[in-house]
Each structure stands twice: as C-alpha cells, then as structure tokens.
Amino acid sequence: MSETSESTTQEQEIEEVIKGLEQYRERIINTTLEHAKKVKIPKAKVMAKLEQHPELSKIDQALNELRSATQYQTQQPRA
C-alpha cells in the first residue's frame, strides 16, 4: 500500500471517529434535555450543567485533537 493511500485511509478513519463522537455527544445532550423536560427543569439551567459535564468535556477535547490532527495531515505535502 502506498503512503498516499495509507494517509487517505487514516484520514477516513479519523473522520469516522469524529462523526461517531459527534453523534454520541448529541445523543447525551438530547437525552438529557428530554429527561429535563419531563421533570420541568429549564433548558438554560440544563445547558449550563451540560457545559460542565465531564463526559462532554472529554468528547470535546478528543474532537479538537482529532480535528487538529486531520488539519495537520491535510497540510502536509503528499509524496
């Protein structure tokens, strides 16, 4: 396998991971909002708590790192 196709495959895998993390993040937010709505907690209060949610913080950090990695790879000259 050539270096170009390996880097393309790696970029595709990173994109898939990013999509999965984004979906997981949205699912956490949507589920939390649904539960909060059932017990009548204001959306603004829930969103403020979600900003401090440790799992969401980890996801956001991972997404930032992955996006930085893909930007770095796309900026590198191809062989």
Secondary structure, DSSP 8 states (H G I E B T S, - for coil): --HHHHHHHHHHHHHHHHHHHHHHHHHHHHHHHHHHHHTT--HHHHHHHHHT-HHHHHHHHHHHHHHHHHHHHHHS---
